[in-house]
Amino acid sequence: MGLATGLRLAREKMLMQLTARIACAAVALSAITLIAPFQSFASVIINDSFDTYANQAAFEAVWPAIGTTAPISAVLSTAQSVSAPNCIQVPGTATSNQYRNRRSFSETNTQSTSGNLGIGDQIVFSFDFYDSAPTASPQRNSANLQDSTAPSATNQLISMGFNNNQTGANSGGQFYMGRILGYDPTTGADPDGGPAETVAGSGAYFKLNDFAVGNRSLGWHNLKVVISTDDALSTDYAFYVDSVLAEKVSNVGTAASIRSYDNITIGSGLSNGSTEADFDNMFLQYIPAPEPGSMALTTLILPGLLLRRRR
């Protein structure tokens, strides 16, 4: 084979490979274009870094103060932050009903076509929390996702942070904590293999201590809960600390207690043993399950498009 012939064949091979890659890209783009109208998309409800507020009044205009004993509002602060320059500081206090704020929004179920949390849907609630005293006993510093401003029934309130119903030694040691209104943490063996809860009671705070998650440490930590239902008969929770699964709580309540949420509160509104807490990057998202037709369409469309390209 001559040199010229070899070069020509090499060019033809490269051209064929390039044509095949372009064809594959066109197939993928065609599939996306056809399937996209049938897919569901996540809706971000709250995504607040607190950095756009010029001053305390601007913060309180969006997050009204709800304390009843002065000072009634948490503080827009530059002392700590994950995303500079601002965070929300709840100063240490021995007095209740201080330093608390609430932000309200449309019910999360308005994000669902079914009007409620459906099978496969997810509500994601998270925030960054500054742990200023990781070796001390937990104090009452938390943020809540709530259904109504006066939650009283099962699943109407989900909280993360700390509470003083447990000491640092309880339930396996120093861990971050969660709470689900109406849920009683069992005091028996932990089903996920972590330390057993040693403090129980309806609506009690429990330790996020499973799956070899790490202990508390000084500094910022991300706390997250994913709320879902796999049967439309009860509610399931997955709690994360710094993106590591830390606790699973399944089958809480009944179909009637699958909730929709409409506000977030910062600060427990209770005395906190004079232990400061800081909050940043408050986030809430509703993720609907993929439409049943989207996967079926993928199965049907892609082979057809590929066959068409081959012809």
C-alpha positions as CSV (number, residue, x, y, z in Angstrom):
1,M,0.0,0.0,0.0
2,G,1.4,3.4,-1.0
3,L,1.9,6.3,1.4
4,A,-0.8,8.3,-0.3
5,T,-3.3,5.5,-0.1
6,G,-2.6,4.9,3.6
7,L,-3.0,8.6,4.4
8,R,-6.3,8.7,2.5
9,L,-7.6,5.6,4.4
10,A,-6.6,7.2,7.7
11,R,-8.4,10.4,6.9
12,E,-11.5,8.4,5.9
13,K,-11.4,6.5,9.2
14,M,-11.1,9.6,11.2
15,L,-14.0,11.2,9.3
16,M,-16.2,8.1,10.0
17,Q,-15.4,8.3,13.7
18,L,-16.2,12.0,13.8
19,T,-19.5,11.4,12.0
20,A,-20.5,8.6,14.4
21,R,-19.8,10.9,17.4
22,I,-21.9,13.7,15.9
23,A,-24.7,11.2,15.3
24,C,-24.6,9.9,18.9
25,A,-24.8,13.5,20.2
26,A,-27.7,14.2,17.9
27,V,-29.5,11.1,19.2
28,A,-29.0,12.2,22.8
29,L,-30.2,15.7,22.1
30,S,-33.3,14.4,20.3
31,A,-34.1,12.1,23.2
32,I,-33.7,15.0,25.7
33,T,-35.9,17.2,23.6
34,L,-38.7,14.6,23.3
35,I,-38.6,13.5,26.9
36,A,-38.1,16.9,28.7
37,P,-41.8,17.9,28.6
38,F,-42.7,14.7,30.5
39,Q,-40.1,15.1,33.2
40,S,-40.5,16.6,36.7
41,F,-38.2,19.3,38.0
42,A,-37.1,20.2,41.5
43,S,-38.4,23.4,42.9
44,V,-36.2,25.5,45.3
45,I,-38.4,27.2,47.8
46,I,-35.8,28.8,50.1
47,N,-32.1,29.4,49.3
48,D,-30.9,32.1,51.7
49,S,-27.2,32.8,52.4
50,F,-28.2,35.9,54.3
51,D,-25.5,37.8,52.4
52,T,-27.9,40.1,50.5
53,Y,-29.2,41.8,53.6
54,A,-27.6,45.2,54.1
55,N,-28.6,45.5,57.7
56,Q,-30.6,44.0,60.6
57,A,-33.8,45.7,59.4
58,A,-33.5,44.1,55.9
59,F,-33.0,40.7,57.5
60,E,-36.1,41.1,59.7
61,A,-38.2,42.3,56.8
62,V,-37.8,38.8,55.3
63,W,-37.4,36.8,58.5
64,P,-39.7,38.6,61.0
65,A,-38.8,38.4,64.7
66,I,-41.1,36.2,66.7
67,G,-39.5,36.4,70.1
68,T,-41.6,37.9,72.9
69,T,-38.9,39.0,75.3
70,A,-36.4,41.6,74.2
71,P,-34.1,41.1,72.3
72,I,-36.7,39.4,70.2
73,S,-34.7,38.8,67.0
74,A,-31.6,36.7,66.1
75,V,-28.7,38.9,64.9
76,L,-27.4,39.5,61.3
77,S,-23.7,39.0,62.1
78,T,-20.3,38.9,60.3
79,A,-18.6,37.1,63.2
80,Q,-18.9,33.7,61.4
81,S,-20.0,32.7,58.0
82,V,-19.8,29.9,55.5
83,S,-20.7,32.1,52.6
84,A,-19.2,35.5,53.4
85,P,-20.0,37.9,54.9
86,N,-23.2,37.2,56.9
87,C,-24.7,34.6,59.1
88,I,-27.5,34.6,61.6
89,Q,-26.3,34.5,65.2
90,V,-28.4,33.4,68.2
91,P,-26.5,34.7,71.2
92,G,-26.1,32.7,74.4
93,T,-28.9,33.5,76.9
94,A,-30.4,32.2,80.1
95,T,-33.8,33.7,79.2
96,S,-36.5,32.1,77.0
97,N,-38.5,33.7,74.2
98,Q,-35.6,35.7,72.8
99,Y,-33.7,35.6,69.5
100,R,-36.1,33.9,67.2
101,N,-37.2,34.5,63.6
102,R,-39.6,32.9,61.1
103,R,-39.9,32.9,57.4
104,S,-43.2,31.8,55.8
105,F,-43.9,30.5,52.3
106,S,-46.5,28.8,50.2
107,E,-47.3,25.2,51.4
108,T,-44.8,22.7,50.0
109,N,-47.7,20.6,48.7
110,T,-48.4,23.3,46.1
111,Q,-45.2,22.0,44.4
112,S,-46.8,18.6,43.8
113,T,-49.3,17.8,41.1
114,S,-51.0,15.4,43.5
115,G,-51.4,18.1,46.1
116,N,-49.4,16.2,48.7
117,L,-46.1,14.5,49.3
118,G,-46.4,11.5,46.9
119,I,-44.5,8.3,46.5
120,G,-41.0,9.1,45.3
121,D,-41.3,12.9,46.1
122,Q,-38.8,14.4,48.4
123,I,-38.6,17.5,50.6
124,V,-35.0,18.5,51.4
125,F,-34.3,20.9,54.3
126,S,-30.8,21.9,55.3
127,F,-28.6,24.6,56.8
128,D,-25.1,25.2,58.1
129,F,-24.7,25.3,61.8
130,Y,-21.7,26.6,63.8
131,D,-20.9,24.4,66.8
132,S,-19.2,26.7,69.3
133,A,-18.8,24.2,72.2
134,P,-18.4,20.6,70.8
135,T,-17.3,19.1,74.1
136,A,-20.0,20.7,76.2
137,S,-23.5,19.2,76.9
138,P,-26.0,20.0,74.2
139,Q,-28.0,23.2,74.7
140,R,-31.3,24.3,73.1
141,N,-30.0,25.7,69.7
142,S,-31.9,24.6,66.6
143,A,-33.9,25.5,63.5
144,N,-37.2,24.0,62.5
145,L,-39.2,23.2,59.4
146,Q,-42.9,23.5,60.4
147,D,-46.4,22.9,59.3
148,S,-48.3,25.9,60.8
149,T,-46.9,28.4,63.3
150,A,-48.2,26.3,66.2
151,P,-47.4,22.7,65.3
152,S,-48.8,20.1,67.7
153,A,-49.4,16.9,65.8
154,T,-47.2,14.1,64.4
155,N,-44.8,15.2,61.6
156,Q,-45.8,18.9,61.8
157,L,-42.3,19.9,63.1
158,I,-38.8,18.7,62.1
159,S,-35.9,20.1,64.0
160,M,-32.1,19.8,63.8
161,G,-29.4,21.2,66.0
162,F,-29.3,20.5,69.8
163,N,-31.5,20.2,72.8
164,N,-30.7,19.7,76.5
165,N,-32.9,16.6,77.0
166,Q,-29.7,14.6,76.4
167,T,-26.3,15.0,77.9
168,G,-23.1,14.7,75.9
169,A,-22.7,11.1,77.2
170,N,-26.2,9.9,76.3
171,S,-26.9,7.8,73.3
172,G,-23.3,7.0,72.4
173,G,-21.7,10.4,72.9
174,Q,-21.4,13.8,71.3
175,F,-23.5,13.9,68.1
176,Y,-25.8,16.4,66.4
177,M,-29.5,15.9,67.1
178,G,-32.8,15.8,65.4
179,R,-36.5,15.8,66.3
180,I,-39.7,14.7,64.7
181,L,-42.9,15.9,66.4
182,G,-44.9,12.8,67.6
183,Y,-42.0,10.4,67.0
184,D,-40.7,8.5,70.1
185,P,-37.1,7.3,69.7
186,T,-36.9,3.7,70.8
187,T,-34.6,2.8,73.7
188,G,-33.9,-0.7,72.3
189,A,-31.3,-1.8,69.8
190,D,-30.8,0.6,66.9
191,P,-32.0,-1.0,63.7
192,D,-29.2,0.6,61.7
193,G,-26.4,-0.6,64.0
194,G,-25.6,2.7,65.8
195,P,-25.6,3.4,69.5
196,A,-29.0,2.9,71.1
197,E,-31.0,5.9,72.1
198,T,-31.0,6.2,75.9
199,V,-33.5,9.0,76.2
200,A,-37.0,8.5,74.8
201,G,-40.4,10.3,74.8
202,S,-42.9,11.5,72.2
203,G,-41.3,14.2,70.2
204,A,-38.0,13.9,72.0
205,Y,-34.7,15.0,70.4
206,F,-32.5,12.0,69.3
207,K,-28.9,11.7,68.4
208,L,-27.8,11.5,64.7
209,N,-25.4,8.7,65.5
210,D,-25.7,5.9,62.9
211,F,-23.6,4.7,60.0
212,A,-20.3,5.6,61.7
213,V,-21.0,9.3,61.3
214,G,-18.4,11.5,63.1
215,N,-18.7,13.2,66.5
216,R,-19.3,16.9,67.0
217,S,-16.4,19.2,66.3
218,L,-15.7,22.9,66.5
219,G,-16.8,24.9,63.4
220,W,-19.4,24.8,60.7
221,H,-21.4,21.6,59.9
222,N,-24.2,21.0,57.4
223,L,-27.3,19.4,58.8
224,K,-29.8,18.0,56.3
225,V,-33.0,16.0,56.3
226,V,-34.7,14.3,53.3
227,I,-38.4,13.7,53.9
228,S,-40.3,11.2,51.7
229,T,-42.8,8.4,51.7
230,D,-42.4,5.1,50.0
231,D,-46.0,3.9,50.5
232,A,-48.2,7.0,50.9
233,L,-49.2,5.6,54.3
234,S,-46.4,7.1,56.5
235,T,-43.4,9.4,56.4
236,D,-39.7,8.5,56.1
237,Y,-36.7,10.6,57.1
238,A,-33.0,10.5,56.3
239,F,-30.8,12.8,58.3
240,Y,-27.3,13.8,57.1
241,V,-24.4,15.5,58.8
242,D,-21.8,17.0,56.4
243,S,-23.4,15.0,53.6
244,V,-22.9,11.7,55.5
245,L,-26.1,9.7,56.2
246,A,-26.4,9.8,60.0
247,E,-29.9,8.5,60.9
248,K,-32.9,6.9,59.2
249,V,-36.3,7.1,60.7
250,S,-39.0,5.2,58.8
251,N,-42.8,4.8,58.8
252,V,-43.7,7.7,61.1
253,G,-47.4,8.4,61.6
254,T,-50.1,7.5,59.1
255,A,-51.4,8.7,55.7
256,A,-53.3,11.4,57.5
257,S,-50.1,12.8,59.0
258,I,-48.1,13.1,55.8
259,R,-47.5,16.9,56.0
260,S,-47.0,19.9,53.9
261,Y,-44.8,22.7,55.4
262,D,-45.1,26.4,55.3
263,N,-42.5,28.0,57.5
264,I,-38.9,27.8,58.9
265,T,-37.9,29.1,62.3
266,I,-34.4,30.0,63.4
267,G,-33.6,29.7,67.1
268,S,-35.4,27.5,69.7
269,G,-36.9,30.4,71.5
270,L,-35.7,28.8,74.8
271,S,-32.8,29.5,77.1
272,N,-29.7,27.9,75.6
273,G,-27.3,27.7,78.6
274,S,-25.6,30.9,77.4
275,T,-24.2,29.0,74.4
276,E,-24.2,30.9,71.2
277,A,-25.3,29.3,67.9
278,D,-24.8,30.5,64.3
279,F,-26.8,29.6,61.2
280,D,-26.0,30.0,57.5
281,N,-27.3,28.9,54.0
282,M,-30.9,28.0,54.9
283,F,-32.2,25.8,52.1
284,L,-35.5,24.1,51.3
285,Q,-36.4,22.2,48.1
286,Y,-39.2,20.1,46.8
287,I,-38.2,17.3,44.4
288,P,-41.1,15.5,42.7
289,A,-40.8,11.9,41.6
290,P,-40.0,11.5,37.9
291,E,-43.2,11.2,35.8
292,P,-44.0,7.5,35.2
293,G,-44.0,8.1,31.5
294,S,-40.5,9.5,31.2
295,M,-38.6,6.3,31.7
296,A,-41.0,4.4,29.4
297,L,-40.4,7.1,26.8
298,T,-36.7,6.8,27.2
299,T,-36.9,3.0,26.6
300,L,-39.1,3.5,23.5
301,I,-37.4,6.6,21.9
302,L,-33.7,5.8,22.2
303,P,-33.7,2.5,20.3
304,G,-35.8,4.0,17.6
305,L,-33.6,6.9,17.1
306,L,-30.5,4.8,17.1
307,L,-32.0,2.5,14.5
308,R,-32.9,5.5,12.4
309,R,-29.3,6.7,12.5
310,R,-27.9,3.4,11.5
311,R,-30.2,3.3,8.4
